[in-house]
Amino acid sequence: MTANPDRNLLPLFVALTLCLAALGCSVAAAKHEASEDASVSRSTSKVSSATKRYASGATIEIARNSPADTVRVFYQNLREGKIRAAIYLTNLRPAIEGLTDAELKEFQVDFEAVGRQVPEKLEINGEITTGDRATVTVKLPGADDPDRLEIQEVHLRRDGVVWVILSVDEEAEKKVKQEGKNYFSVLKIETHQDEARKMLDRIAKAQIAFAAQNGGVFGEMAQLIDSGFLPEDARSSESTGYAYAVKLAADKKTYSATATPAVYGKTGRLTFSVELKGNKPHLSSRDDGAK
């Protein structure tokens, strides 16, 4: 997303939740503590050894079609770019069932950004089931430090004979069912617009830092990126969905910045702008329609 989609494994998938957040699978970094009197069982202890196997990188035996196996297959599909197959294993399935391959391709960049962050050797190190609910612990890139793997939890629900990854909570799941194939489109727009606001705030802060190092004059967009104050993906709308621009006054002592949807109605609806009022940046937004 705007601040570099590669950094947020779960936000496009969770934020796309495409979760994005996204958009990932409703997994939150946390340590799992089960009380001693909890009625839990390990699925892997109830199957014959013939149905168990070690997946690449896993530290536990994984039973075929178990919660851990579902998580393994999901991330494998995501890493290999098999987006439809991956989402079919989650409670986001109603949002993708009605999409044609061409429509799904619109989200390809977002999902590929998430998939690139999936480790080649996925370490699944725990599986606990309680009735029709399960929690699988797996090492994934951290939200704050993508270069560092952290133990995170993936929650699942048994639906009939299969396990489903809970990518969104119950309230969002209702919305998914209501909006169906439009869910990702709406979510993508909302996510891009939220990230556009954040990027303009980041541009304002970058200008302060740039001016402090350059005699009080502000910088062009390329200068802010080349100086390391802004991420590389701010140069293009390909992954951000927004085109960013900075306009300097003749003396370079004041500036304005804009964020415009790359494709109105698909990547965003609102146009954002930042202008200096006094010495403080002021953010505003408007819907310019198809213009």
C-alpha positions in Angstrom: 0.0 0.0 0.0 1.1 3.5 0.0 3.8 3.3 2.6 5.3 0.3 0.8 2.9 -2.8 0.6 5.8 -5.2 1.2 6.0 -4.0 4.8 2.6 -5.1 5.8 2.0 -8.8 5.4 -1.3 -8.9 7.2 -2.7 -5.4 6.7 -3.4 -5.8 2.9 -4.7 -9.2 3.4 -6.5 -8.1 6.4 -6.8 -4.6 5.3 -7.5 -5.7 1.7 -7.6 -6.2 5.7 -5.6 -6.5 -0.3 -6.0 -7.3 5.1 -4.0 -5.6 1.1 -3.7 -4.9 4.9 -3.5 -5.6 4.6 -4.5 -7.1 3.5 -3.0 -10.6 6.4 -5.1 -13.3 7.7 -6.4 -11.9 10.9 -3.3 -13.0 12.7 -2.1 -11.0 15.6 1.4 -11.2 17.0 0.8 -12.5 20.5 1.9 -15.3 22.8 -0.7 -18.0 23.3 -1.4 -19.0 26.9 -3.9 -21.8 27.4 -5.2 -22.2 31.0 -4.5 -25.6 32.6 -8.2 -26.5 32.8 -9.0 -25.5 29.2 -10.6 -28.3 27.3 -8.2 -28.5 24.3 -6.8 -31.2 22.1 -4.0 -31.4 19.6 -5.3 -32.6 16.2 -1.9 -34.0 15.4 -2.1 -36.4 18.3 -5.3 -38.0 17.1 -4.3 -39.2 13.6 -2.2 -42.1 12.5 1.4 -41.5 11.6 0.6 -42.4 8.0 -1.3 -39.1 7.7 1.3 -37.0 9.4 4.2 -35.2 7.7 6.6 -32.4 8.3 6.1 -29.4 6.0 9.1 -27.4 4.9 10.3 -25.4 7.8 7.6 -26.7 10.2 8.6 -27.8 13.7 5.5 -29.9 14.4 4.0 -32.9 12.5 1.2 -31.7 10.4 -1.9 -33.9 9.8 -3.4 -33.8 6.3 -6.4 -31.4 6.2 -5.7 -30.3 9.8 -5.8 -26.6 10.9 -2.0 -26.4 10.5 -2.2 -28.0 7.0 -4.8 -25.4 6.0 -2.5 -22.6 7.1 0.4 -24.2 5.3 -1.5 -24.5 2.0 -2.9 -21.0 2.3 0.5 -19.4 2.6 1.9 -21.7 -0.1 -0.8 -20.6 -2.5 -0.3 -17.0 -1.5 3.4 -17.2 -2.1 2.9 -18.8 -5.5 0.4 -16.2 -6.6 -2.6 -18.6 -6.5 -4.8 -15.9 -5.1 -8.2 -17.5 -5.7 -7.1 -20.8 -4.2 -5.7 -19.0 -1.1 -8.8 -16.9 -0.4 -11.0 -20.0 -0.8 -9.5 -21.2 2.4 -10.6 -18.1 4.4 -13.9 -16.5 5.4 -13.3 -13.9 2.7 -14.4 -16.5 0.1 -17.8 -14.9 -0.7 -15.9 -11.8 -1.8 -14.0 -13.7 -4.5 -16.4 -16.4 -5.7 -18.2 -14.0 -8.1 -15.1 -12.4 -9.5 -13.9 -13.2 -13.0 -10.2 -13.8 -13.6 -10.1 -10.3 -15.2 -11.7 -8.7 -12.2 -9.4 -10.6 -9.8 -6.4 -9.4 -11.8 -7.2 -5.8 -10.6 -6.0 -6.9 -7.1 -3.0 -8.9 -8.3 -0.4 -6.2 -7.4 -1.7 -5.9 -3.9 -1.8 -9.7 -3.3 1.6 -10.2 -4.9 3.1 -7.7 -2.5 1.7 -9.7 0.4 2.8 -13.0 -1.1 6.4 -11.9 -1.5 6.7 -11.5 2.2 5.8 -15.2 2.9 8.9 -17.1 4.0 10.0 -19.8 1.6 10.3 -22.2 4.5 7.2 -21.4 6.7 7.8 -22.4 10.3 4.5 -23.6 11.8 5.2 -24.4 15.4 1.9 -25.0 17.2 -1.7 -26.2 16.7 -4.4 -26.2 19.4 -8.0 -27.1 18.8 -11.0 -26.5 21.0 -14.2 -28.0 19.5 -14.8 -26.3 16.2 -12.1 -23.6 16.8 -8.4 -23.8 16.3 -5.3 -21.6 16.7 -2.1 -22.2 14.7 1.1 -20.4 15.6 3.4 -19.5 12.7 6.5 -17.3 12.2 5.8 -14.4 9.9 7.4 -11.0 9.2 6.6 -8.4 11.9 4.4 -5.4 11.1 7.1 -3.0 12.5 10.1 -4.9 11.3 9.5 -7.0 8.2 13.0 -8.4 8.3 12.3 -10.0 11.6 10.1 -13.1 11.9 7.6 -13.1 14.9 5.4 -15.8 16.3 1.8 -14.9 15.2 -1.5 -16.6 15.6 -3.9 -17.7 12.9 -7.4 -18.5 14.0 -9.6 -21.0 12.2 -13.2 -22.3 12.3 -14.4 -25.8 11.3 -17.1 -25.6 8.6 -18.3 -29.1 8.0 -15.3 -31.2 7.2 -12.9 -28.4 6.3 -11.1 -25.7 8.4 -11.5 -22.1 7.4 -9.0 -19.3 8.2 -10.7 -16.3 9.9 -9.3 -13.4 8.0 -11.9 -11.0 9.3 -14.0 -10.8 12.4 -17.8 -11.7 12.6 -18.9 -8.1 11.8 -16.7 -7.8 8.8 -17.7 -11.3 7.7 -21.3 -10.2 7.5 -20.2 -7.3 5.4 -18.3 -9.7 3.1 -21.5 -11.8 2.6 -23.6 -8.7 1.9 -21.3 -7.0 -0.6 -20.0 -10.2 -2.2 -17.8 -9.5 -5.2 -17.8 -5.7 -4.5 -16.2 -6.2 -1.1 -12.6 -6.0 -2.3 -13.2 -3.1 -4.5 -14.7 -1.0 -1.7 -12.0 -2.2 0.7 -9.3 -1.4 -1.8 -10.6 2.2 -2.2 -10.9 2.7 1.5 -7.4 1.3 2.1 -5.8 3.4 -0.6 -7.5 6.6 0.6 -6.4 5.9 4.2 -2.8 5.3 3.0 -3.0 8.5 0.8 -3.7 10.6 3.9 -0.8 9.0 5.7 1.5 9.6 2.8 0.6 13.3 2.6 1.3 13.5 6.4 4.6 11.8 5.7 5.4 14.3 2.9 4.8 17.2 5.3 7.2 15.7 7.8 9.7 15.0 5.1 9.6 18.6 4.0 10.4 19.8 7.5 13.4 17.4 7.7 14.6 18.3 4.2 14.3 22.1 4.8 16.3 21.7 8.0 19.1 20.2 6.0 19.0 22.5 3.1 18.9 26.1 4.4 15.1 26.3 4.8 14.1 25.4 1.3 11.7 22.6 0.5 12.3 19.8 -1.9 10.8 18.3 -5.0 9.1 14.9 -4.8 12.1 13.1 -6.3 14.5 14.9 -3.9 12.5 13.8 -0.9 12.6 10.2 -2.1 16.3 10.3 -3.1 17.1 11.7 0.4 15.4 8.7 2.0 12.6 10.7 3.6 9.9 8.9 1.5 9.6 5.3 0.2 10.4 4.4 -3.4 6.8 3.4 -4.2 5.8 7.1 -3.8 7.2 7.6 -7.4 4.5 5.5 -9.0 0.8 4.8 -8.5 1.3 1.1 -9.4 1.3 -0.2 -5.9 -0.2 2.8 -4.1 -3.2 3.5 -6.3 -2.4 7.2 -6.0 -0.2 9.7 -7.9 1.7 12.0 -5.6 3.0 15.4 -6.6 4.7 18.4 -4.9 4.6 21.9 -6.2 7.2 24.4 -4.9 6.9 28.2 -4.9 9.6 30.1 -6.9 11.7 30.7 -3.8 11.1 27.1 -2.6 10.1 28.5 0.8 6.6 27.2 0.5 4.9 24.2 -1.1 1.7 22.2 -1.7 1.3 18.5 -2.2 -1.5 16.4 -3.8 -2.5 12.8 -3.9 -4.8 11.9 -6.9 -6.5 8.6 -7.6 -4.7 6.8 -10.4 -8.1 5.5 -11.7 -11.1 7.3 -10.2 -13.6 4.8 -8.8 -11.2 1.9 -8.8 -8.1 3.0 -6.8 -9.7 5.9 -5.0 -12.4 8.5 -5.1 -11.0 11.4 -3.0 -8.2 13.7 -4.0 -6.1 14.9 -1.1 -4.0 18.1 -0.8 -1.6 19.6 1.7 -0.9 23.4 1.9 1.1 25.5 4.3 -1.1 27.9 6.3 1.2 29.9 8.5 4.0 27.4 8.9 1.7 24.5 9.5 0.5 21.9 6.9 -3.2 21.8 6.4 -4.8 18.6 4.9 -8.0 18.7 2.9 -9.9 16.3 0.6 -12.5 16.5 -2.1 -14.3 14.3 -4.6 -13.4 15.5 -8.0 -15.4 12.9 -9.8 -14.2 11.4 -13.0 -12.0 14.6 -13.5 
